[in-house]
Structures are given as structure tokens and as C-alpha cells.
């Protein structure tokens, strides 16, 4: 067991991000057994869950636009995704093989006007999810991140955590990437620049 100041953050291992889902990440389900095993090493385990209302502003269908195109939002450029992880649907549920006996589930992306990749902030980089306060009140300062997708929600979460002063590592073997237009390589560069250790 690791020390009490360390936590495992399990990002968005949900049906819609696994093969057969609305926004499937290739091999997304492959990491589940190893992530489950890793949970036993940590005194604190936090899971995140993408949790969008129907008609979310980040959905391509909301804008009658092609999926994976981009639009400009008040907070900056936004990829328009296929409808995914809609509240209460099977697609939004955690992968059926994933352990969900962690300490906390953080739901994100529920504000219809703004997307939320990061476990810490909505995409305006200002509105907090509350995770930072939870970790700090528990005396947790060291984080290991795993999950989906490496180049979006894991990436944004890791960079935000490092900027907030946490010591952060990402287990690349326990993540899978969408890798859209070089997004995986860009994510690696960005995380390293922020001080994230990729292991």
C-alpha cells in the first residue's frame, strides 16, 4: 500500500469510450483488469465520469455539424463530438468490468454550455469541479492518473493537477488515446512541459 498522501485518479472508463461505444477509444476496455488491480495499491481512489445532458453544446448534433469538426466557444476552440455519455444512459455507465468501490466519483461535463475534459476544471479553466479541495483536505499531494482518453481528459486532468501543485504521474500503459491529428504526441509534449511524469 502506498502512503496516505497518494491517490489514484481513474478517468472516464465508461461504455461510450470503450469499443462499441459512441466515442470509442481503440482498446479502451483493455486497461480495465490492470486498473482494477492497481486500485489495491492506493488508500484513496477517485473515479471521474463524463456526464452530459442531452443536447450538450459540445455535441456535433447540437450544431448540425460533422463530428470531430471544431467550433469557437466563449472559452475557446471546442471539438464537436458525437453524442456521448448522456446522463442516465448505458453509454454513460462505467465499463461493467470496472471496480467502482473508490472513495469518490466526480461527474463532469454536466453544464450544458461548457465541456469539461479535466477532472479539476471545466474547459474555461476557471470553474472548479471540487476535486482539488477534496484532495487537499485529505492531505493528498501525489497523484497517479489512468484511463480514457490519454490525449484529452487524462491530459487535461494531469496538466491542471500539476499547475495546482500536485506531483503527477500518468501510467501511459493504463491509458488509451484517440490520437486525432497528432493529439497524442501533442499531449505528451504538453504534459511533460507542465512537469507531469509519464511512466
N, C-alpha and C positions, 0 to 999 in steps of 0.2 A: 504493500500500500504506500502510495506517495504521501508527502506531508500535507497537512491540512490547508496550506496556503495555495494548493494547486487544484485546478478544476479542468474537467474535460467538457468542451462545448461541441455538441453534436448538431450539425447544421442540416436541416431540411431533408432528412431521409424519408421522403414522402412518396406515395404511389405515383403521383404525376411526374416526378423526377426520375422514376425508375422505368426500365423497359416496359413498353405498353402504355405508359402514361402520356398525358397531353403535352408535356415538355420533357421528354425522356432524355436523360443524360446517359450516353453509352456506358454500359457496365455499372450503372448506379446501384444495382442490387448486390453486386459482387462484394461490396465492402461490409455488408451487414454482419456476418458472423464475426469478423475481426473487430469491428466496432463494439459489438456486444461483449466480447472478451476483454477489450481494453477498459470498459467501464469498471471492471472489478479492481483496477489499479488506483482508482480515484475516490477520494472521500466525497467529492462534490461532482455531480454530473448534471449539466444543463442541456436540454434539447430545445432547438428552435423549430418553429412550424410556420411556413408560409400560409397566410390565412386571409385570402382576398374576398371581398364582397363581389357578387355578380356585377358585371359592367364596370369593373375597375378601370381606372384611367390608363393603366399600363397594358391593357389588353388591346391587341390589334383590332379585334372586332368592334370595340367601342369607338374606334376612329374610322371604321370601314377601310382599314389599311392592311397591306400584306404583313403577315407575321415576320418578325425579325427586321422590319424596317425601323427607322428611328424618327422621333418627333421631338420638338422642343417644348419642354415644360417650364413653368416658372422657376424651377430649381435646376434647370439644365437639360442636356440631351437625355432622352429616355428611349431605350429599346422597347418596341411594342411586341409583346409576347403572345403566343396562343393562350386562350383562356386556360387557366390552371389554378389548382389549389383553391377552389371556390369553397367558402365556408360550409362545413357540414357534408361535403361530398366525399365519396370514396377516394377521389384523387387527392384530396387534402389530408387524408388519413396517413399516419405513419405507415411505413412498409410493415406488413404483418409479421415479419420475422424480427423486427427491431425491438429491443428492450426499451420500455418506456417507464421504467421504475427509477428514473432520475429524480433529482431534488426539485427541479423547476422546469416548466415548459414556457418558453417565451414565444408568443404569437406576434407576427409582424406582417405588414402589408395590408392591415385591415382598414386603414384610412383610404376611402375611395379616390381621393385626389392625389395621392402620392405613393410611389412604390417604396419598398423597404428591402434592400438586399442585406444590409448589415444587421447583425444581432444587437447592435448598440444604438443605431440611429436610423431614422427614415432617410430617404435619399436627398433630403435637403441638408443633411449632415448637421442638423441643429436639433430636431425633435427626438428626444431620447426614448428608448424602449423601457428603461428602468433597470436594464441588466447591469450597468456599471455600478449603480448604487447597491444592488443586491450583492454583487461580488465583494465590493469594498466593505460593506457592513459585516460580511463573513470573514474578512481578513484575507481574502484570496487575491494574490497579485501575479500568479503564474498560470498561463492558460495553454492548453493543447487543443487545437481545432481539427475536426474531421468532418467529412460529409460532402454535400452537394450544393451547388456545383463549385468546383475548385476555383474557377476563374470569375465567378460572380459573388454569390453570397458568402462563401468561405473567404475569398479575397477581401471583400469589403469589411467583413467582420474582423479579420486579422489586422488589417491596416488601422481600423478605428481603435481596436484594442491596444495596439502599440502606441498610437497617438495619445491614448488616455493614460499611458504609463504602465500598462501591464507588460510582463515578459511573455512573449507569444511565440509558440512554435506551431507549425502546420505539418501534419503527417500526410505527405503527398500520396503515399501508398494507400491511405484510407480516405482518399477523395477521388472524385472523377470530374472531368472537365467537359463543358460544352465545346470549347475551343472553336469559337466563331471568329473568323477573320484575324487569327493570331492572338485571340484573347488570353490563351493560356500562357504564352510567353510573356505577354504584357503584364499579366497578373503576377508572375514570378518576379519580374523586374520591380514592379511596384511594391510588392511585399518585402523584398529584400531591402529596397531603398528606405522603407519605413522601419526597418530593424526587426522584421519577422524572420525567425529561423525556419527554414523549410527542410524537413527531415524525412 
